[in-house]
Amino acid sequence: MNVSKTVEIKMDNATLALFDNKLASDIVSAIYVIVTLANLSGNGISLFLLLMRTSPKTPSIIFMINLTLTDLILGTVLPFQIAYQMQGYNWTLGTGMCNVLMVVFYSNMYCSILSMTAISADRYVGIVKPMRFREMRKRKTYAIVSCIFIWLLVLVILSPLQKTDLTYFVKERNITTCFDVLRKDMLPSTAHWAGFIFGMFIILFLCPFIITVFCYINIICALVRKTNSQQKGRAVRLACIVLFVYIFCFAPNNILLLAHAIIRLYYDQSLYIYYKLSLSLSCINSCIDPFIYYFASKEFRRKLRQMLRWHTLSTGEMQMIEGRRESFFSGRTTCNANEDCDNF
């Protein structure tokens, strides 16, 4: 973040160079346009299938619904970010809307990270430690409580962004920015700024990443001992997609945020233009999440395939499919390492 002590201080050249870099602005705008279209279409279909066509609502399905809702909320506010970029970093919608945009922006990223971690932990419990939570009702209760906790944790950590004016008038360019320039007095001291940035990095990125890697390594090791190669293959593909999202979408942004904050606070240098570009990558995860649902939920795959060939099925065939589905789920309440889990 570009930190300014007071409104009277002259803007540094690195920050002004960002506002003058039309190529970077156009690239970010183009990415946001593509992401918005893919986000709303892909996650709109996913939410319909998860809410209306997928049953029973297993813990992983609950986490997927939470993840889909965060993605769709991001998709509804991205057009405002696109307009801001195309107007040359000039924000015209007021302080309140700027705060909403930024809180939604970061909440999506960190709620997505924590939701994917929760999905991996649920898979770990269901496959590696099936005796811990044999009752589906308890697991569903934990899932709902976990979703509430995820949102509360993210909103509490991001509370400094909710309590301050994130707009800033840059007199050198006669524009009003949104979140691209933050006042240093937003937090009491440099130590508080360091705590805020390190807290986001460690609690909302690094720890979830370590937990996710641990869970998928153990899941794959447990499935290696099974004869069901199809289930093992899906688990490997799901792990690869999740790790790809972490490495490609989330890691550059969070690492650059930490690096930029350190050199900005202590060395008065800037990496903000690179951080700004990496921020657009974090939105791409909302386009990849439907692939996570596909590989994480057997019932989601079933309903998606059914919807894609809906027009080729007769009424009798549809009834047969529904009958088989109801029969399939009527006798399934839990899983272990020697049988197909509900989400594979």
Contacts in CASP RR format, 6 or more apart in sequence:
PFRMAT RR
TARGET T0000
AUTHOR 0000-0000-0000
METHOD contacts of the structure
MODEL  1
MNVSKTVEIKMDNATLALFDNKLASDIVSAIYVIVTLANLSGNGISLFLL
LMRTSPKTPSIIFMINLTLTDLILGTVLPFQIAYQMQGYNWTLGTGMCNV
LMVVFYSNMYCSILSMTAISADRYVGIVKPMRFREMRKRKTYAIVSCIFI
WLLVLVILSPLQKTDLTYFVKERNITTCFDVLRKDMLPSTAHWAGFIFGM
FIILFLCPFIITVFCYINIICALVRKTNSQQKGRAVRLACIVLFVYIFCF
APNNILLLAHAIIRLYYDQSLYIYYKLSLSLSCINSCIDPFIYYFASKEF
RRKLRQMLRWHTLSTGEMQMIEGRRESFFSGRTTCNANEDCDNF
1 179 0 8 1.000
1 181 0 8 1.000
1 182 0 8 1.000
1 257 0 8 1.000
1 260 0 8 1.000
1 261 0 8 1.000
1 264 0 8 1.000
1 272 0 8 1.000
2 12 0 8 1.000
2 14 0 8 1.000
2 15 0 8 1.000
2 18 0 8 1.000
2 180 0 8 1.000
2 181 0 8 1.000
2 182 0 8 1.000
2 264 0 8 1.000
2 270 0 8 1.000
2 272 0 8 1.000
3 181 0 8 1.000
3 182 0 8 1.000
3 183 0 8 1.000
3 184 0 8 1.000
3 193 0 8 1.000
3 264 0 8 1.000
3 265 0 8 1.000
4 11 0 8 1.000
4 168 0 8 1.000
4 181 0 8 1.000
4 182 0 8 1.000
4 183 0 8 1.000
4 184 0 8 1.000
5 183 0 8 1.000
5 184 0 8 1.000
5 185 0 8 1.000
6 183 0 8 1.000
6 185 0 8 1.000
7 168 0 8 1.000
7 169 0 8 1.000
7 183 0 8 1.000
10 172 0 8 1.000
11 170 0 8 1.000
11 172 0 8 1.000
11 181 0 8 1.000
12 270 0 8 1.000
14 269 0 8 1.000
14 270 0 8 1.000
14 272 0 8 1.000
14 273 0 8 1.000
15 180 0 8 1.000
15 181 0 8 1.000
15 270 0 8 1.000
15 272 0 8 1.000
16 170 0 8 1.000
16 172 0 8 1.000
16 173 0 8 1.000
17 273 0 8 1.000
18 24 0 8 1.000
18 89 0 8 1.000
18 180 0 8 1.000
18 272 0 8 1.000
18 273 0 8 1.000
18 276 0 8 1.000
19 88 0 8 1.000
19 89 0 8 1.000
19 170 0 8 1.000
19 173 0 8 1.000
19 175 0 8 1.000
19 177 0 8 1.000
19 180 0 8 1.000
20 173 0 8 1.000
21 273 0 8 1.000
22 88 0 8 1.000
24 273 0 8 1.000
24 276 0 8 1.000
24 277 0 8 1.000
25 85 0 8 1.000
25 86 0 8 1.000
25 88 0 8 1.000
25 89 0 8 1.000
27 277 0 8 1.000
27 280 0 8 1.000
28 85 0 8 1.000
28 276 0 8 1.000
28 277 0 8 1.000
28 279 0 8 1.000
28 280 0 8 1.000
29 82 0 8 1.000
29 85 0 8 1.000
29 86 0 8 1.000
31 280 0 8 1.000
31 281 0 8 1.000
31 283 0 8 1.000
31 284 0 8 1.000
32 78 0 8 1.000
32 81 0 8 1.000
32 82 0 8 1.000
32 85 0 8 1.000
32 280 0 8 1.000
32 283 0 8 1.000
33 82 0 8 1.000
35 75 0 8 1.000
35 78 0 8 1.000
35 280 0 8 1.000
35 283 0 8 1.000
35 284 0 8 1.000
35 286 0 8 1.000
35 287 0 8 1.000
36 75 0 8 1.000
36 78 0 8 1.000
36 79 0 8 1.000
36 82 0 8 1.000
38 286 0 8 1.000
38 287 0 8 1.000
39 71 0 8 1.000
39 72 0 8 1.000
39 74 0 8 1.000
39 75 0 8 1.000
39 78 0 8 1.000
39 283 0 8 1.000
39 286 0 8 1.000
39 287 0 8 1.000
40 72 0 8 1.000
40 75 0 8 1.000
40 76 0 8 1.000
42 287 0 8 1.000
42 290 0 8 1.000
43 68 0 8 1.000
43 71 0 8 1.000
43 72 0 8 1.000
43 286 0 8 1.000
43 289 0 8 1.000
43 290 0 8 1.000
44 68 0 8 1.000
44 72 0 8 1.000
45 290 0 8 1.000
45 304 0 8 1.000
45 307 0 8 1.000
46 64 0 8 1.000
46 68 0 8 1.000
46 289 0 8 1.000
46 290 0 8 1.000
46 293 0 8 1.000
46 300 0 8 1.000
47 65 0 8 1.000
47 68 0 8 1.000
47 69 0 8 1.000
47 72 0 8 1.000
49 300 0 8 1.000
49 303 0 8 1.000
49 304 0 8 1.000
49 307 0 8 1.000
50 61 0 8 1.000
50 64 0 8 1.000
50 65 0 8 1.000
50 68 0 8 1.000
50 293 0 8 1.000
50 300 0 8 1.000
51 65 0 8 1.000
53 303 0 8 1.000
53 307 0 8 1.000
54 61 0 8 1.000
54 297 0 8 1.000
54 299 0 8 1.000
54 300 0 8 1.000
54 303 0 8 1.000
55 299 0 8 1.000
55 329 0 8 1.000
56 136 0 8 1.000
56 329 0 8 1.000
57 65 0 8 1.000
57 140 0 8 1.000
58 136 0 8 1.000
58 139 0 8 1.000
58 140 0 8 1.000
58 297 0 8 1.000
58 342 0 8 1.000
58 343 0 8 1.000
59 122 0 8 1.000
59 136 0 8 1.000
59 139 0 8 1.000
59 140 0 8 1.000
59 142 0 8 1.000
59 143 0 8 1.000
60 119 0 8 1.000
60 122 0 8 1.000
60 123 0 8 1.000
60 143 0 8 1.000
60 296 0 8 1.000
60 297 0 8 1.000
60 342 0 8 1.000
60 343 0 8 1.000
61 297 0 8 1.000
61 299 0 8 1.000
61 300 0 8 1.000
61 343 0 8 1.000
62 140 0 8 1.000
62 143 0 8 1.000
62 144 0 8 1.000
62 147 0 8 1.000
63 115 0 8 1.000
63 118 0 8 1.000
63 119 0 8 1.000
63 122 0 8 1.000
63 143 0 8 1.000
63 146 0 8 1.000
63 147 0 8 1.000
64 115 0 8 1.000
64 119 0 8 1.000
64 292 0 8 1.000
64 293 0 8 1.000
64 296 0 8 1.000
64 297 0 8 1.000
64 300 0 8 1.000
66 111 0 8 1.000
66 115 0 8 1.000
66 147 0 8 1.000
66 150 0 8 1.000
67 111 0 8 1.000
67 112 0 8 1.000
67 115 0 8 1.000
67 116 0 8 1.000
67 119 0 8 1.000
67 289 0 8 1.000
67 292 0 8 1.000
68 289 0 8 1.000
68 293 0 8 1.000
70 107 0 8 1.000
70 108 0 8 1.000
70 111 0 8 1.000
70 112 0 8 1.000
70 115 0 8 1.000
71 108 0 8 1.000
71 112 0 8 1.000
71 285 0 8 1.000
71 286 0 8 1.000
71 289 0 8 1.000
73 104 0 8 1.000
73 107 0 8 1.000
73 108 0 8 1.000
74 104 0 8 1.000
74 105 0 8 1.000
74 108 0 8 1.000
74 283 0 8 1.000
74 286 0 8 1.000
75 286 0 8 1.000
77 100 0 8 1.000
77 101 0 8 1.000
77 104 0 8 1.000
77 105 0 8 1.000
78 283 0 8 1.000
80 93 0 8 1.000
80 97 0 8 1.000
80 101 0 8 1.000
81 101 0 8 1.000
81 105 0 8 1.000
84 90 0 8 1.000
84 91 0 8 1.000
84 178 0 8 1.000
88 175 0 8 1.000
89 173 0 8 1.000
89 175 0 8 1.000
89 177 0 8 1.000
89 180 0 8 1.000
90 175 0 8 1.000
90 176 0 8 1.000
90 177 0 8 1.000
91 98 0 8 1.000
91 167 0 8 1.000
91 175 0 8 1.000
91 176 0 8 1.000
91 177 0 8 1.000
91 178 0 8 1.000
92 176 0 8 1.000
94 167 0 8 1.000
95 165 0 8 1.000
95 166 0 8 1.000
95 167 0 8 1.000
98 166 0 8 1.000
98 167 0 8 1.000
98 178 0 8 1.000
98 179 0 8 1.000
99 161 0 8 1.000
99 162 0 8 1.000
99 166 0 8 1.000
101 178 0 8 1.000
101 179 0 8 1.000
102 161 0 8 1.000
102 166 0 8 1.000
102 178 0 8 1.000
102 179 0 8 1.000
103 155 0 8 1.000
103 158 0 8 1.000
103 161 0 8 1.000
103 162 0 8 1.000
105 279 0 8 1.000
106 154 0 8 1.000
106 158 0 8 1.000
106 161 0 8 1.000
107 151 0 8 1.000
107 154 0 8 1.000
107 155 0 8 1.000
107 158 0 8 1.000
108 283 0 8 1.000
108 286 0 8 1.000
109 250 0 8 1.000
109 253 0 8 1.000
109 282 0 8 1.000
109 285 0 8 1.000
110 154 0 8 1.000
110 157 0 8 1.000
110 158 0 8 1.000
110 200 0 8 1.000
110 204 0 8 1.000
110 205 0 8 1.000
111 150 0 8 1.000
111 151 0 8 1.000
111 154 0 8 1.000
112 245 0 8 1.000
112 250 0 8 1.000
112 285 0 8 1.000
112 286 0 8 1.000
112 289 0 8 1.000
113 204 0 8 1.000
113 205 0 8 1.000
113 208 0 8 1.000
113 209 0 8 1.000
113 246 0 8 1.000
113 250 0 8 1.000
114 150 0 8 1.000
114 153 0 8 1.000
114 154 0 8 1.000
114 204 0 8 1.000
114 208 0 8 1.000
115 147 0 8 1.000
115 150 0 8 1.000
116 208 0 8 1.000
116 212 0 8 1.000
116 242 0 8 1.000
116 245 0 8 1.000
116 246 0 8 1.000
116 292 0 8 1.000
117 208 0 8 1.000
117 209 0 8 1.000
117 211 0 8 1.000
117 212 0 8 1.000
117 215 0 8 1.000
118 143 0 8 1.000
118 146 0 8 1.000
118 147 0 8 1.000
118 150 0 8 1.000
119 242 0 8 1.000
119 292 0 8 1.000
119 296 0 8 1.000
120 211 0 8 1.000
120 212 0 8 1.000
120 215 0 8 1.000
120 216 0 8 1.000
120 219 0 8 1.000
120 242 0 8 1.000
121 211 0 8 1.000
121 215 0 8 1.000
122 139 0 8 1.000
122 143 0 8 1.000
122 343 0 8 1.000
123 215 0 8 1.000
123 216 0 8 1.000
123 219 0 8 1.000
123 235 0 8 1.000
123 296 0 8 1.000
123 341 0 8 1.000
123 343 0 8 1.000
123 344 0 8 1.000
124 215 0 8 1.000
124 218 0 8 1.000
124 219 0 8 1.000
125 132 0 8 1.000
125 133 0 8 1.000
125 139 0 8 1.000
126 133 0 8 1.000
126 334 0 8 1.000
126 335 0 8 1.000
126 336 0 8 1.000
126 341 0 8 1.000
127 219 0 8 1.000
127 222 0 8 1.000
127 223 0 8 1.000
127 335 0 8 1.000
127 336 0 8 1.000
127 337 0 8 1.000
127 341 0 8 1.000
127 344 0 8 1.000
128 218 0 8 1.000
128 219 0 8 1.000
128 222 0 8 1.000
128 337 0 8 1.000
130 334 0 8 1.000
130 335 0 8 1.000
130 336 0 8 1.000
130 337 0 8 1.000
131 336 0 8 1.000
133 139 0 8 1.000
133 142 0 8 1.000
134 334 0 8 1.000
135 333 0 8 1.000
135 334 0 8 1.000
136 333 0 8 1.000
136 334 0 8 1.000
153 203 0 8 1.000
153 204 0 8 1.000
154 204 0 8 1.000
155 162 0 8 1.000
157 199 0 8 1.000
157 200 0 8 1.000
157 203 0 8 1.000
157 204 0 8 1.000
158 200 0 8 1.000
160 186 0 8 1.000
160 187 0 8 1.000
160 196 0 8 1.000
161 179 0 8 1.000
164 183 0 8 1.000
164 186 0 8 1.000
165 183 0 8 1.000
166 178 0 8 1.000
166 179 0 8 1.000
166 182 0 8 1.000
167 176 0 8 1.000
167 177 0 8 1.000
167 178 0 8 1.000
168 176 0 8 1.000
168 177 0 8 1.000
168 180 0 8 1.000
168 181 0 8 1.000
168 182 0 8 1.000
168 183 0 8 1.000
169 175 0 8 1.000
169 176 0 8 1.000
169 177 0 8 1.000
170 176 0 8 1.000
170 177 0 8 1.000
170 181 0 8 1.000
180 272 0 8 1.000
180 276 0 8 1.000
184 193 0 8 1.000
187 193 0 8 1.000
187 196 0 8 1.000
190 265 0 8 1.000
190 266 0 8 1.000
193 261 0 8 1.000
193 265 0 8 1.000
194 261 0 8 1.000
194 262 0 8 1.000
194 265 0 8 1.000
197 257 0 8 1.000
197 258 0 8 1.000
197 261 0 8 1.000
198 258 0 8 1.000
200 254 0 8 1.000
200 257 0 8 1.000
201 254 0 8 1.000
201 257 0 8 1.000
201 258 0 8 1.000
205 250 0 8 1.000
205 251 0 8 1.000
205 254 0 8 1.000
206 254 0 8 1.000
209 246 0 8 1.000
209 250 0 8 1.000
209 251 0 8 1.000
212 242 0 8 1.000
212 243 0 8 1.000
212 246 0 8 1.000
213 243 0 8 1.000
216 235 0 8 1.000
216 238 0 8 1.000
216 239 0 8 1.000
216 242 0 8 1.000
216 243 0 8 1.000
219 235 0 8 1.000
219 239 0 8 1.000
220 232 0 8 1.000
220 235 0 8 1.000
220 236 0 8 1.000
220 239 0 8 1.000
222 337 0 8 1.000
223 231 0 8 1.000
223 232 0 8 1.000
223 233 0 8 1.000
223 235 0 8 1.000
223 337 0 8 1.000
224 232 0 8 1.000
225 337 0 8 1.000
226 232 0 8 1.000
226 337 0 8 1.000
226 338 0 8 1.000
228 340 0 8 1.000
231 340 0 8 1.000
231 341 0 8 1.000
231 344 0 8 1.000
234 295 0 8 1.000
234 344 0 8 1.000
235 344 0 8 1.000
237 295 0 8 1.000
238 292 0 8 1.000
238 295 0 8 1.000
238 296 0 8 1.000
241 288 0 8 1.000
241 291 0 8 1.000
241 292 0 8 1.000
241 295 0 8 1.000
242 292 0 8 1.000
244 288 0 8 1.000
245 285 0 8 1.000
245 288 0 8 1.000
245 289 0 8 1.000
245 292 0 8 1.000
248 281 0 8 1.000
248 284 0 8 1.000
249 281 0 8 1.000
249 282 0 8 1.000
249 283 0 8 1.000
249 284 0 8 1.000
249 285 0 8 1.000
249 288 0 8 1.000
250 282 0 8 1.000
250 285 0 8 1.000
252 278 0 8 1.000
252 281 0 8 1.000
253 275 0 8 1.000
253 278 0 8 1.000
253 279 0 8 1.000
253 281 0 8 1.000
253 282 0 8 1.000
256 271 0 8 1.000
256 274 0 8 1.000
256 275 0 8 1.000
256 278 0 8 1.000
257 275 0 8 1.000
259 271 0 8 1.000
260 270 0 8 1.000
260 271 0 8 1.000
260 272 0 8 1.000
260 274 0 8 1.000
260 275 0 8 1.000
263 269 0 8 1.000
263 270 0 8 1.000
263 271 0 8 1.000
264 270 0 8 1.000
264 271 0 8 1.000
264 272 0 8 1.000
293 300 0 8 1.000
294 300 0 8 1.000
294 301 0 8 1.000
294 304 0 8 1.000
295 301 0 8 1.000
296 343 0 8 1.000
296 344 0 8 1.000
297 343 0 8 1.000
298 340 0 8 1.000
298 342 0 8 1.000
298 343 0 8 1.000
298 344 0 8 1.000
299 325 0 8 1.000
299 342 0 8 1.000
302 325 0 8 1.000
306 313 0 8 1.000
306 321 0 8 1.000
313 321 0 8 1.000
332 342 0 8 1.000
335 341 0 8 1.000
335 342 0 8 1.000
END
